[in-house]
Each structure stands twice: as structure tokens, then as C-alpha cells.
Amino acid sequence: MPIADRLWSPYCGAGPVPAELWTRWNLDPVALTILALLGGLLLIVAENRRLATSAILLLLVAFVSPLCALSSALFAARTVHHVLLVAVAAPLIAWSLPRPPRPQSLAAWTGAFAVVFWAWHAPAAYGWAMSSHLAYGLMQASLLLTATGAWRAVRAARPAGAVSALLATTVLMGLLGAILTFAPRALYAPHALTTTAWGLTPLEDQQIAGLIMWIPAAGVYLASALSILAGVLRPRLAAA
């Protein structure tokens, strides 16, 4: 048994090599049941079923497709996985549901998401999630829940508050990405022996992950803030 398999038991199995990636679909009955129940519930309560369906498809990509296995091998793939959850699936869910009837606790939800996101990227917590299926489930559920709550709070907020929350998240996510990009050494032990097959050192893998988090992931929040701001300014400019 490889050393990495003895040290870590990630939910989607040991990190694959390139030749076997497309055979590594996750057909875990528990995961499929949870996704089916979540998808069914979302479609029942959704106001916009097109957005709800898109969110469900993204969750299937994240947890059923070979991306799940690839995220056991590469921290960069894990980052893509998390970005799909918090910056794509979560806002799709938030906008598929009926608009909250009153403002949500924007600061609380934004802060909760930031704490959860940063906490699970601490090396010790990440290592726990890669060695325990329970911890892995907690990581994914808490990221999706707090991200969806934060996006729903943004949707219900006044433009100034929504823009402020999104810009704060942009900074916090970009800062974590920058830390990972410029760290002098690899921080995540679960990937110490799994990146070579993909032509990367663990540090290079981490640097790619940091860049993904720093630019496209943070860019989603920045673009959302600018879109809201443009929606406020456009009528004023047209009336001027």
C-alpha cells in the first residue's frame, strides 16, 4: 500500500494518476442519496427552477464527477472544487429561492462564511478533512451553507451593504490566495506525495491553487459588487 494511502484516507479515495482519472466517478450511495434529496427539496421550494437545476448539476460535477478524485491528488483541484461550491453553486441556490422577505444579518453571514472558509484552509483542519469522512462532510456542508447564507443576505440587502459585503469577501479571499501563492513551502501534507504524477511539486500545486483563489474566485465577488454598483449608477447617469 502506498505511504500516502496509509497516512490519508480522503473521501474520494487516493489521488489518481492521469491515466485513471476518467474511471474515478464517485457513485457512493450515501452521496447520491444526499444529492438527490437536496436536489428534490431545492426544486420543490425554488422560485427559479432553471437556476436550481444549474446548481444541482454543479453539485453533481463537484461530488460525482472525477473532479472529486482529482481533488484528492491536487490542492489546486480542491480549490476549484471549493470555488464551484461557494462562488457558483451557492449564489445559484440563493437566487433560485424566493427573495428573503426582510433583510438578513449581512455582517453575520459574511463573517461566518469568511471564518469557515479560512478555518478549513488551515493545514491542520484540512488534514483532518482529508483523513475523516465525517470531517470531509462537515467541511463541504459548512462551506455551502455559509456561502449560500451570505449570498442570500447580499440579495436581501440594500445596495451599499451588499457591495460592502462582497468587497470584504473579495479582499479576504484574495488575501488567502496571496498567502498560499507566496508561501515559501508547501503547507498541506495530504498532497505531499500526490502531485508528482501530475508534473507538479507540492509547492507548485499550492501556488496554482492560490492563484485560482486570488484571481478568478475573488473576481466573482468583485464582479458581483461592481454589477450591483452599476445597477445603482446606471439610472442616475441616464437621468443626468
Residue frames as qw, qx, qy, qz and C-alpha x, y, z in Angstrom:
[[0.000, 0.888, 0.459, 0.000, 0.00, 0.00, 0.00],
 [0.372, 0.593, -0.057, 0.712, 1.42, 3.44, -0.88],
 [0.314, -0.144, -0.511, 0.787, 2.56, 5.58, 2.03],
 [0.225, -0.124, -0.057, -0.965, 0.01, 8.25, 1.14],
 [0.624, -0.303, -0.557, -0.456, -2.81, 5.70, 1.44],
 [0.596, -0.286, -0.653, 0.370, -1.66, 4.75, 4.94],
 [0.208, -0.117, -0.311, 0.920, -1.47, 8.35, 6.10],
 [0.340, 0.210, 0.056, -0.915, -4.62, 9.76, 4.50],
 [0.213, 0.324, 0.915, 0.114, -7.99, 8.33, 3.53],
 [0.206, 0.181, -0.076, -0.959, -9.71, 11.11, 1.55],
 [0.623, 0.302, 0.470, -0.547, -13.40, 10.72, 0.86],
 [0.730, 0.580, -0.117, -0.343, -12.94, 10.27, -2.89],
 [0.972, 0.037, 0.084, 0.216, -10.12, 7.79, -2.45],
 [0.585, -0.421, 0.269, 0.639, -6.40, 8.07, -3.05],
 [0.223, 0.747, -0.189, -0.598, -5.29, 10.65, -5.57],
 [0.870, 0.373, 0.317, 0.055, -5.45, 9.22, -9.11],
 [0.382, -0.314, 0.489, 0.719, -2.75, 9.29, -11.75],
 [0.329, 0.404, -0.225, -0.823, -3.69, 10.89, -15.09],
 [0.250, 0.090, -0.866, -0.424, -4.31, 7.57, -16.87],
 [0.179, -0.343, -0.915, 0.111, -7.04, 6.51, -14.43],
 [0.115, 0.122, 0.271, -0.948, -8.75, 9.85, -13.82],
 [0.507, 0.026, -0.289, -0.811, -11.77, 9.28, -16.07],
 [0.567, -0.172, -0.799, -0.101, -12.53, 5.97, -14.38],
 [0.269, -0.135, -0.668, 0.681, -12.86, 7.63, -10.98],
 [0.378, -0.474, -0.287, -0.741, -16.53, 8.58, -10.81],
 [0.088, -0.103, 0.746, -0.652, -17.93, 8.75, -7.28],
 [0.553, -0.256, -0.573, -0.548, -21.01, 6.53, -7.08],
 [0.087, 0.004, -0.789, 0.608, -21.19, 6.41, -3.29],
 [0.231, -0.554, -0.753, -0.269, -24.85, 5.58, -2.47],
 [0.300, -0.650, -0.449, 0.535, -24.82, 7.91, 0.54],
 [0.135, -0.341, 0.175, 0.914, -23.60, 10.86, -1.52],
 [0.100, -0.205, -0.693, -0.684, -26.04, 10.13, -4.33],
 [0.264, -0.623, -0.736, 0.030, -28.92, 9.89, -1.86],
 [0.247, -0.605, -0.259, 0.711, -27.99, 13.18, -0.18],
 [0.054, -0.190, 0.385, 0.902, -27.65, 14.94, -3.53],
 [0.157, -0.381, -0.782, -0.467, -30.98, 13.51, -4.72],
 [0.272, -0.688, -0.620, 0.261, -32.76, 14.64, -1.54],
 [0.213, -0.528, -0.039, 0.821, -31.13, 18.07, -1.64],
 [0.016, -0.016, 0.566, 0.824, -31.90, 18.47, -5.33],
 [0.181, -0.515, -0.795, -0.263, -35.51, 17.37, -4.89],
 [0.260, -0.701, -0.469, 0.470, -36.04, 19.74, -1.98],
 [0.172, -0.381, 0.174, 0.892, -34.45, 22.61, -3.86],
 [0.055, -0.185, -0.680, -0.707, -36.68, 22.05, -6.88],
 [0.219, -0.632, -0.743, 0.018, -39.76, 21.98, -4.63],
 [0.251, -0.776, -0.308, 0.490, -39.02, 25.29, -2.90],
 [0.370, -0.128, 0.317, 0.864, -37.25, 27.04, -5.79],
 [0.325, 0.739, 0.239, -0.540, -38.80, 30.08, -7.41],
 [0.444, 0.710, -0.424, -0.346, -36.45, 29.81, -10.39],
 [0.942, -0.075, 0.327, -0.019, -36.11, 26.15, -11.37],
 [0.719, 0.636, -0.161, 0.228, -33.59, 26.90, -14.12],
 [0.028, 0.751, -0.524, 0.400, -31.13, 28.28, -11.59],
 [0.741, -0.383, 0.466, -0.294, -31.92, 25.44, -9.17],
 [0.961, 0.251, 0.106, 0.035, -31.23, 22.86, -11.88],
 [0.494, 0.725, -0.347, 0.332, -27.93, 24.55, -12.71],
 [0.320, -0.667, 0.547, -0.391, -26.94, 24.42, -9.03],
 [0.907, -0.139, 0.356, -0.178, -27.79, 20.73, -8.82],
 [0.855, 0.485, -0.082, 0.165, -25.73, 19.96, -11.92],
 [0.201, 0.764, -0.471, 0.392, -22.76, 21.82, -10.42],
 [0.603, -0.499, 0.526, -0.334, -23.06, 19.80, -7.22],
 [0.972, 0.140, 0.186, -0.025, -23.01, 16.63, -9.29],
 [0.605, 0.675, -0.292, 0.304, -19.85, 17.84, -11.02],
 [0.137, -0.733, 0.511, -0.427, -18.28, 18.60, -7.65],
 [0.573, -0.375, 0.635, -0.358, -19.15, 15.37, -5.87],
 [0.897, 0.182, 0.379, -0.137, -19.79, 12.71, -8.53],
 [0.681, 0.707, -0.183, 0.057, -17.51, 13.54, -11.45],
 [0.846, 0.068, -0.227, 0.478, -13.76, 12.70, -11.45],
 [0.060, 0.737, -0.206, 0.640, -13.13, 16.19, -10.04],
 [0.735, -0.619, 0.097, -0.261, -13.84, 14.66, -6.64],
 [0.944, -0.112, 0.046, 0.306, -11.00, 12.16, -7.07],
 [0.545, 0.558, -0.071, 0.621, -8.67, 14.73, -8.63],
 [0.244, -0.820, 0.148, -0.496, -9.11, 16.92, -5.56],
 [0.879, -0.460, 0.100, 0.076, -7.52, 14.10, -3.55],
 [0.816, 0.153, 0.094, 0.549, -4.40, 14.41, -5.68],
 [0.350, 0.354, 0.060, 0.865, -4.13, 18.16, -6.24],
 [0.128, -0.526, -0.468, 0.698, -4.80, 21.02, -3.87],
 [0.109, 0.181, -0.312, -0.926, -5.45, 23.14, -6.98],
 [0.335, -0.268, -0.778, -0.459, -8.33, 20.81, -7.88],
 [0.293, -0.511, -0.711, 0.385, -9.62, 21.03, -4.32],
 [0.043, -0.377, -0.111, 0.919, -9.60, 24.82, -4.69],
 [0.261, -0.039, -0.572, -0.777, -11.60, 24.58, -7.92],
 [0.352, -0.389, -0.851, -0.038, -13.99, 22.28, -6.08],
 [0.213, -0.525, -0.522, 0.637, -14.48, 24.82, -3.29],
 [0.059, 0.238, -0.177, -0.953, -14.82, 27.72, -5.72],
 [0.291, -0.228, -0.745, -0.556, -17.59, 25.86, -7.54],
 [0.331, -0.513, -0.763, 0.211, -19.39, 25.42, -4.22],
 [0.236, -0.601, -0.385, 0.660, -19.09, 28.89, -2.71],
 [0.002, 0.460, -0.182, -0.869, -18.88, 31.19, -5.74],
 [0.279, 0.048, -0.670, -0.686, -21.07, 29.40, -8.29],
 [0.354, -0.350, -0.860, -0.112, -23.44, 26.83, -6.74],
 [0.195, -0.440, -0.598, 0.640, -24.18, 28.93, -3.64],
 [0.170, 0.313, -0.006, -0.934, -25.30, 32.09, -5.50],
 [0.348, -0.078, -0.725, -0.589, -27.31, 29.96, -7.91],
 [0.324, -0.414, -0.834, 0.169, -29.13, 28.43, -4.95],
 [0.100, -0.411, -0.384, 0.821, -29.56, 31.83, -3.29],
 [0.254, 0.259, -0.225, -0.904, -31.11, 33.35, -6.42],
 [0.323, -0.150, -0.847, -0.395, -33.22, 30.28, -7.20],
 [0.213, -0.450, -0.783, 0.372, -35.04, 30.58, -3.87],
 [0.057, -0.880, -0.401, -0.248, -37.70, 33.21, -3.15],
 [0.228, 0.569, -0.255, 0.748, -36.23, 36.56, -2.18],
 [0.334, -0.275, -0.700, 0.568, -35.97, 36.89, 1.62],
 [0.103, -0.813, -0.522, -0.235, -38.96, 38.90, 2.87],
 [0.273, -0.961, 0.050, -0.010, -36.74, 41.09, 5.05],
 [0.312, 0.758, -0.538, 0.195, -33.03, 41.93, 5.29],
 [0.920, -0.178, -0.301, 0.177, -30.83, 39.17, 6.65],
 [0.518, -0.797, 0.189, 0.244, -27.92, 39.60, 9.04],
 [0.671, 0.712, -0.176, 0.114, -25.46, 40.57, 6.34],
 [0.010, 0.762, -0.595, 0.256, -22.43, 41.14, 8.57],
 [0.690, -0.325, 0.599, -0.242, -23.05, 37.90, 10.50],
 [0.916, 0.315, 0.248, -0.030, -23.40, 35.77, 7.38],
 [0.525, 0.777, -0.300, 0.175, -20.42, 37.38, 5.66],
 [0.205, -0.690, 0.634, -0.284, -18.31, 36.92, 8.77],
 [0.831, -0.141, 0.501, -0.196, -19.47, 33.33, 9.24],
 [0.867, 0.494, 0.030, 0.054, -18.54, 32.45, 5.68],
 [0.297, 0.803, -0.454, 0.246, -15.12, 34.10, 6.00],
 [0.468, -0.546, 0.637, -0.279, -14.37, 32.25, 9.25],
 [0.903, 0.071, 0.405, -0.124, -15.48, 28.89, 7.85],
 [0.745, 0.653, -0.106, 0.089, -13.59, 29.36, 4.58],
 [0.137, 0.767, -0.557, 0.286, -10.35, 30.38, 6.28],
 [0.633, -0.438, 0.566, -0.295, -10.69, 27.75, 9.02],
 [0.941, 0.156, 0.295, -0.050, -10.99, 24.81, 6.62],
 [0.676, 0.665, -0.200, 0.245, -7.91, 26.01, 4.75],
 [0.348, -0.746, 0.543, -0.169, -5.80, 25.89, 7.89],
 [0.412, 0.401, -0.812, -0.099, -3.39, 22.97, 7.35],
 [0.143, -0.082, 0.903, -0.396, -4.49, 21.05, 10.46],
 [0.593, 0.325, 0.413, -0.610, -8.21, 21.35, 9.68],
 [0.627, 0.509, -0.396, -0.436, -7.61, 20.48, 6.03],
 [0.214, 0.332, -0.917, 0.055, -5.60, 17.43, 7.03],
 [0.375, 0.091, 0.769, -0.509, -8.46, 16.33, 9.29],
 [0.669, 0.450, 0.113, -0.581, -10.93, 16.66, 6.42],
 [0.571, 0.512, -0.588, -0.257, -8.66, 14.56, 4.21],
 [0.199, 0.229, -0.930, 0.208, -8.42, 11.77, 6.79],
 [0.206, 0.267, 0.800, -0.496, -12.02, 11.58, 8.04],
 [0.000, 0.422, 0.723, 0.547, -15.19, 11.19, 6.00],
 [0.224, -0.782, -0.544, 0.208, -17.14, 12.90, 8.78],
 [0.269, -0.612, 0.037, 0.743, -14.79, 15.89, 8.72],
 [0.169, 0.044, 0.614, 0.770, -14.96, 15.98, 4.93],
 [0.083, -0.633, -0.721, -0.269, -18.76, 16.12, 5.09],
 [0.277, -0.786, -0.331, 0.443, -18.63, 18.87, 7.71],
 [0.288, -0.353, 0.287, 0.843, -16.23, 20.87, 5.55],
 [0.062, 0.240, 0.672, 0.698, -18.38, 20.69, 2.43],
 [0.187, -0.709, -0.675, -0.083, -21.70, 21.25, 4.24],
 [0.307, -0.727, -0.236, 0.568, -20.42, 24.22, 6.24],
 [0.230, -0.209, 0.382, 0.870, -18.88, 25.87, 3.16],
 [0.039, -0.384, -0.704, -0.596, -22.05, 25.50, 1.10],
 [0.266, -0.731, -0.619, 0.112, -24.36, 26.53, 3.94],
 [0.287, -0.674, -0.127, 0.669, -22.49, 29.67, 4.98],
 [0.183, -0.094, 0.481, 0.852, -21.81, 30.68, 1.37],
 [0.084, -0.525, -0.726, -0.437, -25.49, 30.32, 0.46],
 [0.297, -0.768, -0.478, 0.306, -26.50, 32.25, 3.57],
 [0.293, -0.481, 0.104, 0.820, -24.06, 35.03, 2.71],
 [0.076, 0.123, 0.604, 0.784, -25.31, 35.28, -0.88],
 [0.177, -0.665, -0.701, -0.185, -28.95, 35.33, 0.30],
 [0.314, -0.721, -0.284, 0.549, -28.08, 38.11, 2.72],
 [0.215, -0.229, 0.355, 0.880, -26.45, 40.03, -0.14],
 [0.012, -0.391, -0.728, -0.563, -29.57, 39.55, -2.24],
 [0.270, -0.757, -0.595, 0.006, -31.81, 40.94, 0.52],
 [0.420, -0.509, -0.161, 0.734, -29.52, 43.83, 1.47],
 [0.238, 0.933, 0.062, -0.263, -29.53, 47.43, 0.30],
 [0.745, 0.610, -0.118, 0.243, -27.00, 48.07, -2.47],
 [0.026, 0.820, -0.462, 0.337, -24.47, 49.80, -0.23],
 [0.671, -0.447, 0.547, -0.225, -24.44, 46.94, 2.25],
 [0.946, 0.240, 0.216, 0.013, -24.34, 44.29, -0.47],
 [0.565, 0.737, -0.253, 0.271, -21.41, 45.98, -2.21],
 [0.220, -0.747, 0.536, -0.326, -19.53, 46.34, 1.09],
 [0.832, -0.241, 0.474, -0.156, -20.02, 42.68, 1.98],
 [0.893, 0.423, 0.102, 0.116, -18.93, 41.49, -1.44],
 [0.352, 0.805, -0.361, 0.315, -15.85, 43.71, -1.43],
 [0.479, -0.625, 0.552, -0.274, -14.92, 42.46, 2.04],
 [0.922, 0.003, 0.385, -0.031, -15.20, 38.88, 0.82],
 [0.695, 0.686, -0.120, 0.179, -13.13, 39.77, -2.24],
 [0.025, 0.803, -0.509, 0.309, -10.34, 41.06, -0.02],
 [0.667, -0.429, 0.560, -0.239, -10.46, 38.12, 2.40],
 [0.934, 0.224, 0.275, 0.029, -10.45, 35.51, -0.35],
 [0.565, 0.762, -0.209, 0.239, -7.77, 37.34, -2.30],
 [0.222, -0.770, 0.535, -0.267, -5.63, 37.63, 0.82],
 [0.824, -0.219, 0.515, -0.085, -5.82, 33.89, 1.49],
 [0.848, 0.502, 0.116, 0.125, -4.98, 33.25, -2.15],
 [0.279, 0.853, -0.357, 0.260, -1.97, 35.56, -1.93],
 [0.524, -0.606, 0.567, -0.193, -0.73, 33.83, 1.23],
 [0.902, 0.048, 0.428, 0.019, -0.92, 30.45, -0.48],
 [0.689, 0.706, -0.021, 0.163, 0.75, 31.77, -3.63],
 [0.241, 0.799, -0.410, 0.369, 3.72, 33.33, -1.87],
 [0.802, -0.533, 0.253, -0.096, 4.20, 30.83, 0.97],
 [0.098, 0.714, -0.683, -0.119, 7.83, 29.65, 0.92],
 [0.043, -0.170, 0.985, -0.004, 6.89, 25.99, 1.41],
 [0.500, -0.254, -0.671, -0.484, 4.02, 23.60, 0.79],
 [0.327, -0.310, 0.475, -0.755, 1.57, 23.66, 3.69],
 [0.831, -0.026, 0.086, -0.549, -0.74, 20.72, 3.01],
 [0.315, -0.396, 0.863, 0.000, 0.67, 17.34, 3.97],
 [0.749, 0.265, 0.568, -0.217, -2.09, 15.28, 2.28],
 [0.686, 0.724, 0.021, -0.075, -0.76, 16.38, -1.11],
 [0.272, -0.764, 0.542, 0.221, 2.94, 15.92, -0.36],
 [0.390, -0.222, 0.853, 0.266, 3.09, 12.63, -2.30],
 [0.527, 0.502, 0.680, -0.091, 0.26, 13.02, -4.81],
 [0.302, 0.858, 0.004, -0.416, 1.27, 15.84, -7.15],
 [0.273, -0.497, 0.675, 0.473, 4.33, 14.33, -8.86],
 [0.469, 0.283, 0.808, 0.217, 2.23, 12.17, -11.19],
 [0.297, 0.864, 0.405, -0.026, 0.69, 15.41, -12.50],
 [0.592, 0.460, 0.041, 0.660, 4.06, 17.03, -13.19],
 [0.167, -0.831, 0.048, -0.529, 3.90, 19.40, -10.21],
 [0.339, 0.097, -0.702, 0.618, 5.73, 19.77, -6.95],
 [0.260, -0.639, -0.687, 0.226, 3.53, 20.24, -3.88],
 [0.165, -0.524, -0.121, 0.827, 4.61, 23.90, -3.74],
 [0.054, 0.039, -0.533, -0.843, 3.73, 24.48, -7.40],
 [0.233, -0.471, -0.821, -0.224, 0.36, 22.85, -6.85],
 [0.256, -0.654, -0.503, 0.504, -0.26, 25.15, -3.88],
 [0.114, -0.351, 0.155, 0.916, 0.80, 28.21, -5.87],
 [0.139, -0.215, -0.696, -0.671, -1.68, 27.35, -8.64],
 [0.289, -0.603, -0.740, 0.073, -4.38, 26.92, -6.00],
 [0.235, -0.556, -0.265, 0.752, -3.52, 30.29, -4.52],
 [0.002, -0.137, 0.394, 0.909, -3.75, 31.97, -7.91],
 [0.212, -0.412, -0.790, -0.401, -7.14, 30.36, -8.55],
 [0.311, -0.672, -0.596, 0.311, -8.42, 31.66, -5.23],
 [0.264, -0.464, -0.044, 0.845, -6.77, 35.06, -5.61],
 [0.062, 0.182, -0.412, -0.891, -7.91, 35.93, -9.15],
 [0.332, -0.238, -0.688, -0.599, -10.94, 34.07, -10.57],
 [0.377, -0.495, -0.764, 0.174, -12.56, 33.19, -7.22],
 [0.177, -0.507, -0.304, 0.787, -12.15, 36.62, -5.67],
 [0.027, 0.059, -0.425, -0.903, -13.03, 38.05, -9.07],
 [0.218, -0.482, -0.799, -0.285, -16.52, 36.55, -8.86],
 [0.289, -0.689, -0.515, 0.420, -17.20, 38.58, -5.72],
 [0.175, -0.396, 0.111, 0.894, -15.64, 41.72, -7.18],
 [0.066, -0.155, -0.651, -0.740, -17.65, 41.38, -10.39],
 [0.248, -0.610, -0.751, -0.044, -20.83, 40.90, -8.36],
 [0.254, -0.634, -0.299, 0.667, -20.11, 44.04, -6.34],
 [0.083, -0.242, 0.346, 0.903, -19.44, 46.04, -9.50],
 [0.105, -0.360, -0.787, -0.491, -22.63, 44.71, -11.09],
 [0.239, -0.716, -0.615, 0.228, -24.73, 45.91, -8.14],
 [0.230, -0.556, -0.030, 0.798, -22.94, 49.25, -8.15],
 [0.051, 0.001, 0.576, 0.816, -23.54, 49.63, -11.89],
 [0.141, -0.554, -0.789, -0.227, -27.23, 48.90, -11.36],
 [0.235, -0.745, -0.401, 0.479, -27.41, 51.79, -8.90],
 [0.202, -0.498, 0.199, 0.820, -25.43, 54.26, -11.00],
 [0.230, 0.225, 0.729, 0.604, -26.98, 53.50, -14.40],
 [0.003, 0.787, 0.604, 0.124, -30.37, 55.15, -13.76],
 [0.271, -0.818, -0.097, 0.497, -28.68, 58.18, -12.20],
 [0.313, -0.302, 0.483, 0.760, -26.36, 58.60, -15.16],
 [0.174, 0.433, 0.747, 0.474, -29.26, 58.19, -17.57],
 [0.105, -0.862, -0.492, 0.060, -31.22, 60.90, -15.72],
 [0.385, -0.591, 0.043, 0.707, -28.31, 63.31, -15.62]]
